[in-house]
Amino acid sequence: MIFRFDIPAPKFSPPGLISRAVGFARSVTSGRASDETIAVRRRECEACPELVREADELYCGACRCPRTRWSELSRKLEFAYLRCPLGRPGFDQ
């Protein structure tokens, strides 16, 4: 086994598979967030260095969600319950 010490440690620990599955189930069954909450979340995501742009779609690079219609930010930000692994404002902690 070769160890690489020149690679910086990640700034956060991405959530595990079970934690992501539970969070997803809770999010999709939580209803819709208020327009004000969605606007705050959108601003936070657009300023985040982990934001991933693919064509005309935006995804969170921090949460490690697979690229699906459920994880595209225009849809995901509307969930009433939504956590940010980086703890940004506007999200559940």
Backbone as CSV, one residue per row, in Angstrom:
resi,resn,N_x,N_y,N_z,CA_x,CA_y,CA_z,C_x,C_y,C_z
1,MET,0.851,-1.178,0.000,0.000,0.000,0.000,0.891,1.233,0.000
2,ILE,0.554,2.160,-0.851,1.303,3.406,-0.944,0.464,4.525,-0.350
3,PHE,1.076,5.292,0.528,0.380,6.428,1.138,0.821,7.702,0.454
4,ARG,-0.142,8.559,0.187,0.164,9.851,-0.435,-0.079,10.942,0.582
5,PHE,0.960,11.656,0.932,0.836,12.717,1.916,0.740,14.092,1.269
6,ASP,0.848,14.141,-0.055,0.771,15.423,-0.743,-0.655,15.795,-1.131
7,ILE,-1.631,14.919,-0.842,-3.027,15.200,-1.146,-3.675,15.808,0.083
8,PRO,-4.235,17.014,-0.043,-4.845,17.635,1.133,-6.078,16.866,1.598
9,ALA,-6.303,16.888,2.892,-7.473,16.233,3.471,-8.732,16.979,3.045
10,PRO,-9.844,16.270,2.863,-11.081,16.964,2.494,-11.512,17.923,3.597
11,LYS,-12.222,18.972,3.211,-12.671,19.989,4.153,-13.853,19.508,4.984
12,PHE,-14.487,18.445,4.565,-15.657,17.925,5.253,-15.726,16.426,4.998
13,SER,-16.501,15.752,5.798,-16.735,14.324,5.589,-18.043,14.157,4.848
14,PRO,-18.018,13.606,3.643,-19.278,13.407,2.936,-20.138,12.386,3.674
15,PRO,-21.438,12.555,3.637,-22.317,11.611,4.323,-22.220,10.211,3.720
16,GLY,-22.431,9.195,4.555,-22.398,7.811,4.097,-23.668,7.452,3.344
17,LEU,-23.677,6.278,2.748,-24.792,5.836,1.918,-26.103,5.756,2.697
18,ILE,-26.083,5.157,3.877,-27.321,5.032,4.662,-27.826,6.406,5.085
19,SER,-26.922,7.245,5.526,-27.302,8.604,5.925,-27.915,9.364,4.750
20,ARG,-27.343,9.213,3.558,-27.888,9.883,2.373,-29.262,9.337,2.026
21,ALA,-29.451,8.025,2.127,-30.750,7.418,1.803,-31.833,7.892,2.769
22,VAL,-31.519,7.934,4.051,-32.476,8.423,5.050,-32.798,9.892,4.805
23,GLY,-31.782,10.687,4.532,-31.991,12.106,4.242,-32.842,12.328,3.010
24,PHE,-32.612,11.520,1.978,-33.394,11.633,0.747,-34.861,11.315,1.026
25,ALA,-35.114,10.214,1.731,-36.497,9.832,2.044,-37.186,10.914,2.860
26,ARG,-36.475,11.461,3.817,-37.056,12.522,4.652,-37.338,13.773,3.818
27,SER,-36.433,14.102,2.917,-36.592,15.302,2.087,-37.782,15.209,1.146
28,VAL,-37.884,14.106,0.405,-38.942,13.997,-0.604,-40.331,13.872,0.009
29,THR,-40.414,13.527,1.285,-41.721,13.415,1.946,-42.028,14.609,2.843
30,SER,-41.168,15.630,2.810,-41.306,16.751,3.752,-42.180,17.896,3.257
31,GLY,-42.611,17.863,2.022,-43.399,18.972,1.492,-42.508,19.989,0.803
32,ARG,-43.067,21.173,0.573,-42.343,22.225,-0.150,-41.909,23.332,0.801
33,ALA,-40.678,23.811,0.613,-40.147,24.919,1.411,-40.799,26.227,0.973
34,SER,-40.721,27.226,1.830,-41.263,28.542,1.483,-40.398,29.178,0.392
35,ASP,-40.980,30.132,-0.326,-40.239,30.821,-1.388,-39.013,31.538,-0.818
36,GLU,-39.139,32.095,0.380,-38.013,32.794,1.023,-36.871,31.818,1.323
37,THR,-37.199,30.639,1.842,-36.177,29.632,2.142,-35.492,29.168,0.864
38,ILE,-36.261,28.956,-0.191,-35.687,28.531,-1.473,-34.725,29.589,-1.999
39,ALA,-35.086,30.869,-1.874,-34.223,31.954,-2.352,-32.912,32.007,-1.569
40,VAL,-32.985,31.845,-0.244,-31.774,31.841,0.587,-30.882,30.671,0.197
41,ARG,-31.468,29.503,0.051,-30.697,28.318,-0.329,-30.033,28.495,-1.693
42,ARG,-30.785,29.039,-2.651,-30.240,29.244,-3.998,-29.019,30.176,-3.954
43,ARG,-29.131,31.275,-3.193,-27.991,32.207,-3.060,-26.785,31.508,-2.444
44,GLU,-27.019,30.723,-1.401,-25.926,30.012,-0.735,-25.271,29.009,-1.675
45,CYS,-26.063,28.265,-2.409,-25.518,27.269,-3.334,-24.730,27.923,-4.464
46,GLU,-25.240,29.003,-5.006,-24.558,29.660,-6.122,-23.229,30.267,-5.689
47,ALA,-23.068,30.581,-4.398,-21.815,31.134,-3.887,-20.861,30.045,-3.393
48,CYS,-21.305,28.809,-3.380,-20.525,27.709,-2.810,-19.468,27.204,-3.805
49,PRO,-18.230,26.968,-3.344,-17.196,26.443,-4.237,-17.436,24.986,-4.649
50,GLU,-18.330,24.289,-3.966,-18.629,22.889,-4.298,-19.713,22.752,-5.371
51,LEU,-20.269,23.860,-5.840,-21.319,23.828,-6.860,-20.785,23.220,-8.151
52,VAL,-21.561,22.309,-8.731,-21.177,21.646,-9.985,-22.154,22.094,-11.065
53,ARG,-21.616,22.626,-12.156,-22.431,23.044,-13.299,-22.245,22.043,-14.421
54,GLU,-23.351,21.467,-14.867,-23.328,20.551,-16.002,-24.378,21.020,-16.993
55,ALA,-23.900,21.527,-18.117,-24.780,22.122,-19.134,-25.599,23.229,-18.474
56,ASP,-26.905,23.113,-18.472,-27.737,24.159,-17.859,-28.300,23.712,-16.511
57,GLU,-27.700,22.693,-15.911,-28.168,22.189,-14.624,-27.109,22.392,-13.548
58,LEU,-27.575,22.548,-12.294,-26.685,22.744,-11.155,-26.859,21.600,-10.168
59,TYR,-25.740,21.131,-9.608,-25.754,20.045,-8.632,-24.839,20.405,-7.465
60,CYS,-25.109,19.797,-6.318,-24.265,19.975,-5.140,-23.124,18.973,-5.214
61,GLY,-21.901,19.454,-5.193,-20.745,18.563,-5.192,-20.393,18.083,-3.797
62,ALA,-20.891,18.762,-2.771,-20.558,18.404,-1.390,-21.343,17.201,-0.897
63,CYS,-22.577,17.062,-1.318,-23.425,15.982,-0.781,-23.203,14.665,-1.501
64,ARG,-22.551,14.685,-2.650,-22.235,13.487,-3.414,-23.462,12.751,-3.938
65,CYS,-24.550,13.454,-4.155,-25.744,12.834,-4.725,-25.460,12.434,-6.170
66,PRO,-26.043,11.331,-6.626,-25.896,10.979,-8.044,-26.619,12.018,-8.901
67,ARG,-26.194,12.184,-10.115,-26.786,13.174,-11.019,-28.096,12.629,-11.570
68,THR,-29.194,12.969,-10.914,-30.521,12.550,-11.353,-31.440,13.757,-11.337
69,ARG,-32.657,13.575,-11.822,-33.619,14.681,-11.801,-33.963,15.094,-10.374
70,TRP,-33.830,14.176,-9.406,-34.132,14.488,-8.004,-33.034,15.315,-7.351
71,SER,-31.818,15.221,-7.854,-30.714,15.930,-7.211,-30.356,17.248,-7.891
72,GLU,-31.006,17.564,-9.000,-30.759,18.848,-9.660,-31.284,19.948,-8.736
73,LEU,-30.492,21.007,-8.538,-30.814,21.994,-7.509,-32.137,22.717,-7.708
74,SER,-32.579,22.899,-8.944,-33.861,23.590,-9.134,-35.000,22.814,-8.480
75,ARG,-34.863,21.502,-8.389,-35.875,20.669,-7.735,-35.531,20.436,-6.264
76,LYS,-34.278,20.137,-6.000,-33.846,19.763,-4.655,-34.049,20.893,-3.637
77,LEU,-33.813,22.122,-4.029,-33.922,23.250,-3.097,-35.346,23.484,-2.614
78,GLU,-36.334,22.895,-3.285,-37.736,23.082,-2.894,-38.185,22.155,-1.767
79,PHE,-37.386,21.140,-1.432,-37.764,20.254,-0.331,-37.794,21.041,0.978
80,ALA,-38.844,20.856,1.774,-38.932,21.563,3.059,-37.768,21.168,3.968
81,TYR,-37.443,19.883,3.999,-36.301,19.425,4.791,-35.144,19.168,3.852
82,LEU,-34.036,19.858,4.073,-32.849,19.677,3.241,-31.622,20.070,4.050
83,ARG,-30.668,19.170,4.123,-29.439,19.445,4.863,-28.312,19.760,3.903
84,CYS,-27.400,20.600,4.365,-26.175,20.907,3.624,-25.008,20.309,4.412
85,PRO,-24.174,19.468,3.779,-23.051,18.882,4.506,-22.034,19.920,4.965
86,LEU,-22.077,21.102,4.385,-21.147,22.164,4.784,-21.762,23.084,5.828
87,GLY,-23.038,22.879,6.158,-23.691,23.687,7.188,-24.012,25.114,6.760
88,ARG,-24.242,25.328,5.493,-24.529,26.683,5.004,-25.913,27.155,5.492
89,PRO,-26.100,28.467,5.618,-27.376,29.022,6.089,-28.533,28.663,5.161
90,GLY,-29.732,28.543,5.748,-30.942,28.256,4.978,-31.281,26.777,4.921
91,PHE,-30.398,25.936,5.427,-30.612,24.494,5.397,-30.803,23.970,6.817
92,ASP,-31.452,22.805,6.930,-31.617,22.171,8.229,-30.267,21.660,8.704
93,GLN,-30.045,21.727,9.999,-28.741,21.292,10.545,-28.848,20.025,11.349
